[in-house]
């Protein structure tokens, strides 16, 4: 009598148990990762070139839901302010509560409280702002600029107001962590080193890399576990395997 396929208590059973466990764990990681991302992150499309080259026109970004109190210099934030039109806008924070933000020093750099800031993310090689300006940020406010300084409507355009162009922290809806589209440009957005040396430092990135890793590992476990059965059957039917028989 042939014993091929009679593996209820042998290696075949163990393989089926392990493959089922891999699929179960994979589903938890994959679905959990997507649920975590959906709860914590929101997608936004940037309609202008004001943040180029960091974020281009039409790029889709993933922004972590955060309180305005968590925002630091160098962060790119999504905010809505009625003075700016009550629509979601994406800009970089360069000044926070009490900062004196000015441009430009003799080398064409932005200064924060008199300290020059190197901004390698800017579009072009010109000064940090085509037109000079100086503003003091009120407590509880943020001073915002685009990375494409010659093509950005930002705090410089609203300096006639009481806040000298700054917006209240509570207008912040989220902090941009990564570019998601186009795929070729996918990647985390780094915190600028120049702001790290200033009091308060820079913020820490959100858990997006961990979420992506969890979802990717989950997908691998699902496909790997699901493939075990077909592969095991293919191996058992391959010409190179000889059925083992026992005779009474």
C-alpha positions in Angstrom: 0.0 0.0 0.0 1.4 3.4 -1.0 2.2 5.8 1.9 2.6 8.9 -0.3 0.5 11.8 1.0 -0.1 10.0 4.4 1.5 12.7 6.5 -1.2 13.5 9.0 1.4 13.2 11.8 4.6 13.8 10.0 6.5 16.7 8.3 3.6 17.5 6.0 1.3 18.3 8.9 3.9 20.5 10.5 4.3 22.4 7.2 0.6 23.0 6.9 0.4 24.2 10.5 3.4 26.6 10.0 2.0 27.9 6.7 -1.4 28.6 8.3 0.3 30.4 11.2 2.4 32.4 8.7 -0.8 33.5 6.8 -2.5 34.4 10.1 0.4 36.5 11.4 0.8 38.0 8.0 -2.8 39.1 7.9 -2.5 40.7 11.3 0.7 42.6 10.3 -0.6 43.6 6.9 -4.1 44.7 7.9 -2.9 46.2 11.2 -0.3 48.2 9.3 -2.9 49.7 7.0 -5.3 50.4 9.8 -2.5 52.1 11.8 -1.5 54.2 8.8 -5.2 55.2 8.1 -5.7 56.3 11.7 -2.4 58.2 12.0 -1.8 59.6 8.5 -3.7 61.6 5.9 -2.8 62.0 2.2 -2.6 65.4 0.7 -1.8 66.6 -2.9 0.3 69.7 -3.3 -1.2 71.8 -6.1 1.7 74.3 -6.6 5.5 74.5 -7.0 5.9 76.5 -3.7 7.6 73.6 -2.0 9.9 72.5 -4.9 12.3 70.8 -5.0 11.4 69.1 -1.8 7.8 68.5 -2.9 6.8 69.1 -6.5 3.5 70.2 -8.1 1.0 67.3 -8.0 3.0 65.2 -5.5 1.0 63.3 -3.0 2.4 63.4 0.6 1.6 61.5 3.8 1.2 63.7 6.8 1.0 62.6 10.4 -1.9 64.0 12.4 -0.2 66.0 15.2 -1.0 68.9 17.5 0.5 72.3 16.6 2.2 72.1 20.0 4.4 69.3 18.7 5.7 71.3 15.7 9.4 72.4 15.6 11.5 74.5 13.2 12.2 72.7 9.9 8.9 70.8 9.9 6.8 70.8 6.8 3.2 71.2 7.9 -0.3 71.1 6.5 -2.4 74.0 8.0 -5.6 75.9 7.4 -6.0 79.5 8.4 -8.8 81.9 7.4 -6.4 84.7 6.7 -4.8 82.4 4.1 -8.1 81.3 2.5 -9.2 78.5 4.8 -7.9 75.8 2.5 -5.2 73.2 3.3 -1.7 74.6 2.6 1.7 73.0 2.9 4.7 75.1 4.0 7.9 74.8 6.1 8.2 76.1 9.6 11.2 78.4 10.0 10.3 80.4 13.1 8.4 79.6 16.3 7.2 81.5 19.4 9.3 84.6 20.0 11.8 84.0 17.2 13.1 87.0 15.1 13.2 85.7 11.5 15.0 87.9 9.0 16.6 87.8 5.6 19.1 88.1 4.4 22.6 88.2 5.9 25.6 89.2 3.7 25.8 85.6 2.4 22.1 85.7 1.5 21.1 83.3 4.3 18.0 83.3 6.5 18.7 84.2 10.1 16.9 83.0 13.3 17.5 85.3 16.3 20.6 86.5 14.5 22.0 83.0 13.8 22.4 82.1 10.0 20.7 79.0 8.8 21.9 76.9 5.9 19.0 75.7 3.8 20.2 73.1 1.2 16.6 72.2 0.3 15.9 75.6 -1.4 15.1 75.9 -5.0 17.9 77.6 -6.9 21.2 79.1 -5.8 20.0 82.6 -5.0 19.4 84.3 -1.6 17.0 82.7 0.9 14.4 85.4 -0.1 14.3 87.6 -3.2 13.1 90.5 -1.0 14.5 91.3 2.4 12.2 91.0 5.4 12.2 90.9 9.2 9.5 89.6 11.6 9.0 88.6 15.2 6.9 85.6 15.8 4.2 86.1 18.5 3.9 83.4 21.2 1.9 80.4 20.1 2.5 81.1 16.4 4.6 79.8 13.5 6.4 81.6 10.7 6.0 79.6 7.4 7.9 79.7 4.1 7.9 77.7 0.9 11.1 76.1 -0.3 10.7 77.8 -3.7 11.1 81.2 -2.2 10.6 83.1 -5.5 7.3 81.2 -6.2 5.7 80.9 -2.8 2.9 82.8 -1.2 3.8 82.4 2.5 4.3 84.4 5.7 6.1 87.1 3.8 2.9 87.9 1.9 0.9 88.5 5.1 3.3 90.6 7.2 1.0 93.5 7.4 -1.3 91.6 9.7 -1.1 91.6 13.5 0.9 88.3 13.6 3.5 89.6 11.1 2.6 86.8 8.7 2.7 84.0 11.3 -0.2 81.6 11.9 -1.5 80.2 15.2 -0.2 76.7 16.2 -3.8 75.4 16.4 -4.2 75.9 12.6 -1.8 72.9 12.0 -3.6 69.8 10.9 -0.7 67.5 10.2 3.1 67.2 9.7 4.4 65.8 6.4 6.6 62.7 6.8 7.0 61.4 3.3 6.3 61.8 -0.4 4.1 58.9 -1.5 3.5 59.7 -5.2 5.0 59.6 -7.7 6.5 56.2 -6.7 9.8 57.1 -8.2 10.1 60.0 -5.7 8.8 58.0 -2.6 10.8 58.6 0.5 10.9 60.1 4.0 11.4 63.8 4.3 14.4 64.5 6.5 14.5 67.1 9.2 17.1 69.8 8.3 20.3 69.7 10.3 20.6 73.5 10.5 17.5 73.7 12.7 18.7 70.9 15.0 21.4 73.2 16.6 18.8 75.8 17.6 17.0 75.7 21.0 14.2 73.1 20.9 15.9 71.1 18.1 13.8 69.4 15.5 10.9 66.9 15.7 11.3 63.2 15.4 9.9 61.4 12.4 6.6 59.5 12.8 6.3 55.7 12.7 5.8 55.5 8.9 8.9 53.3 8.3 7.8 50.9 10.9 4.3 50.8 9.4 5.6 50.1 5.9 8.0 47.4 7.3 5.1 45.7 9.1 2.8 45.7 6.1 5.6 44.5 3.8 6.5 41.7 6.2 2.9 40.8 6.5 2.5 40.6 2.7 5.5 38.3 2.5 4.2 36.0 5.2 0.8 35.8 3.5 2.2 34.9 0.1 4.8 32.6 1.5 2.3 30.7 3.7 -0.3 30.5 0.9 2.3 29.2 -1.5 3.3 26.2 0.7 0.3 24.0 -0.3 0.7 24.3 -4.1 4.5 23.9 -3.8 4.1 20.8 -1.6 1.7 19.2 -4.1 4.0 20.0 -7.0 6.9 18.4 -5.3 5.0 15.3 -4.4 4.0 14.9 -8.1 7.4 15.7 -9.6 8.9 12.8 -11.6 12.0 12.8 -9.5 10.1 11.6 -6.4 9.5 7.9 -6.0 6.5 6.7 -4.1 7.4 4.5 -1.1 5.3 1.3 -0.8 4.9 -1.3 1.9 3.8 -4.9 1.3 2.2 -7.2 3.9 
